Amino acid sequence: MRKGIHPEYRPVVFRDRAADYAFLTRSTMTSERTIEWEDGRTYPVVDVEISDVSHPFYTGTARVLDTAGRVERFERRYGKGGGA
């Protein structure tokens, strides 16, 4: 890699405010805010609106849209197409 053209890759805490969950990882994200982590060190913190802890797909609360029922209802109401 060429020197001086890449952003700094360092430990950053991502905090999901909706689920009150935080995790430490490495990233190039920057933030003015900091947080003291469990290891006693201070890291930049980035607040996110959703993570795997609060996302409906991962929590099992996702709803499935019944498109087949809607198509059948449309066909009953307006008849099966195929007009000329």
N, C-alpha and C positions, 0 to 999 in steps of 0.2 A: 504494500500500500504506500502511496505517496504521503509524505509527511505534511501536516498543516492544512489538509483539505477536508478531513473527516471530523464530525462532531465528537465530543468526548463521550465515551461509553463508560458508564459508571453505575453504581448501585442507586436505585430509586425506589421509593415506596409508592405503590398505587393504592389508593383508598377508595373503596366503594361506600359512599355516604349513605345510600339507601339501605344497605345490609349491615352497616357498621362492621366492615371487613377490610383488612389491609394485608398486602403481601409485598415482600421485598424481592426485587428482581433487578436485572441490569437493563439499562435503556440509555438512549441519547436525549430523552426528554429533559427539559429544564424547568425549574420552578423557583420562585422567590421564597416560598414557604418551606419550612423544615419540620421534621418530627423526630423525636428520640425513639429509636427502635428498641426491641427487646434485648439486643446485645449491648446497649448502653451508648451506641454511636448515634450521631445525628445525620439524617439523610434528607434530601429534598423529597417532598411529598407532592404527588399529582392526584387530584380528586377526579374520579370518573363517575359517571351517572349510572353505569350498569356494568356488572362483571358476571362471571359464571355462577356466582353465589346468588345473585338476584335476577338473572335473566330467566324468563318463563320457560324457555326451551330446556335449560339445564335443570331447573327446579321441578319440572314435570307438571307445571300448571298451564302449559300452552294449550290453546283451543284449536281444534281442527275445523276448518270451514267445510260445510257440507255442500260442495259444488254440484254433486250428482243430484241431490234433491232439488236444488234450484233449477237445474236444467230440465228435469222432469216436470216440475211445476210450470215452467215456461211453455213446454211443449203441450201440456194439457190445456193451458189457458189459450194459446194462440195456434194450436195445431202444429203437427209436424210439417216443416217447411217443404221445400222441393217445388216451389212455384215456378212458373215458366217465365 
